[in-house]
Amino acid sequence: MLYGNRFLTEDAPDGPFPATGMSALDAMRLVGEELAIEGDPNRNLATFVTTWMEPEAQRLIAENNYRNFIDHAEYPISAEIEQRCIRMLADLFNAPGETTGARTQGSSEAIMLGALSLKWKWKERREAAGLSIEKPNLVFGGDVHVVWEKFCRYFDVEPRIVPLQEGKYTIGPEDVEPHVDENTIGVAAVLGTTFTGHADDITGINDLLVGIKQDRELDVPIHVDGASGGFVWPFLYPHSEWDFRLEQVRSINASGHKFGLVYPGIGWLVFRSKEDLAEDLVFYENYLGKTDATFTLNFSTGASMLLAQYYNFVRLGHEGYAYIMKSMEANAKTLAEKLDGSGHFELIGADEEQLPLVAFKLRPGKDYDEFDLSWQLSAERGWMLPAYTMPPNAEDVKVLRALVKQTLSRAQINRLAEDIEEACAHLDKKGGVHAAERARIKRGPNY
């Protein structure tokens, strides 16, 4: 038999709905051959999402994909496991007492729900005082994920975005203060930004808002976007206060499918207390066999990733998570030292609390840029090293970011550093594509 199947010489179905089916083996091979040209997850330095789990966890996922999490009448143990995970996270985030929360498809859904609760609680306070509920606003920095801007557009909230600037890629109280007024539903603060892996000054922002509450009688809460950092800071920086230890922090989201070490998609939203969840957002339905309360945006969803998250919690415990995070941190520091020692790069905030990653940029004077280096590494060595520009007003800054995850061993770190140095040596000789294009434009259209 020839390698593959009939699609060795036929196009894959990609237009009209197929009139007839095919064998299971043909279908499996067809999809497998399509996916074979995708990138290698072990060389993907861009994604924060988990790309490996233990075989036992994979088996647990495979055996429970059919479970519809939302159907609590049929699958009550899955619902109980969700509550166990929420209680564990509330403890990890130092909640002062009984709280509530929800599993979500990821941090985007969790952020939408958390921000909606901020808006509804603001409305409750304003209506109780007989004040207008028009023109709500939300304050956040340019270092946030795009979902925050989506929330503002989708749910009619004015975004008050603090622009970044070169050399300052997070925000603090001095940035927030000019934007806070009686219509501010909350401040979104990031724990582990996508751009450089650092955290906003959440303690400073909290102190500012506590002062505003005392002096101006405005209760402005904080939602901490811990999509990446929520599973990192408790283990690497346990004495750093960013969570419910701070008075104005009312809700926190975290991505289980990032440093929670679970495949996509699983996210978490945890409130400081039950009172911080707006009751108007909770719906009650009974058509699945029992009366259930729900306040998620999605309805039907598989329970398998929830069960995988609980597996990780009980499998690893605090000690296991700390070991993994510290291992990633050690490898990230090794990579940073090698890149710094090469003489080609400037590290960004390497001495600050940070996700296990290295953010860096080329030193001035190169005849190529970060995008050229990213392309060279991909073409020559298969590394997916993202290059990007920073948000306004720091858009002239180009950055490379290497995420050091559990699957990146010390041997691979060493190989990556060598490959980066070789790529730089190659580009030093030939220049970059982007540099050549700039030269062509400078010479004019007749060249």
Sequence and secondary structure as in RCSB ss.txt:
>XXXX:A:sequence
MLYGNRFLTEDAPDGPFPATGMSALDAMRLVGEELAIEGDPNRNLATFVTTWMEPEAQRLIAENNYRNFIDHAEY
PISAEIEQRCIRMLADLFNAPGETTGARTQGSSEAIMLGALSLKWKWKERREAAGLSIEKPNLVFGGDVHVVWEK
FCRYFDVEPRIVPLQEGKYTIGPEDVEPHVDENTIGVAAVLGTTFTGHADDITGINDLLVGIKQDRELDVPIHVD
GASGGFVWPFLYPHSEWDFRLEQVRSINASGHKFGLVYPGIGWLVFRSKEDLAEDLVFYENYLGKTDATFTLNFS
TGASMLLAQYYNFVRLGHEGYAYIMKSMEANAKTLAEKLDGSGHFELIGADEEQLPLVAFKLRPGKDYDEFDLSW
QLSAERGWMLPAYTMPPNAEDVKVLRALVKQTLSRAQINRLAEDIEEACAHLDKKGGVHAAERARIKRGPNY
>XXXX:A:secstr
  SS GGGSS    SS  SS   HHHHHHHHHHHHTTS  GGGB S  S     HHHHHHHHTTTT BTT TTT 
HHHHHHHHHHHHHHHHHTT SS   EEEESSHHHHHHHHHHHHHHHHHHHHHHTT    S EEEEETTS THHHH
HHHHTT EEEEE  BTTB S  HHHHGGG  TTEEEEEEEBS TTTS B  HHHHHHHHHHHHHHH     EEEE
ETTGGGTHHHH TT   STTSTTEEEEEEETTTTT   SS EEEEESSGGGS GGG EEE TTSS EEE  S  S
 BSHHHHHHHHHHHHHHHHHHHHHHHHHHHHHHHHHHHHHHHTSEEESSTTS   SEEEEEE TT SS HHHHHH
HHHHHH  B  EEE  TT TT EEEEEE  TT  HHHHHHHHHHHHHHHHHHHHH  HHHHHHHHHHH TT 
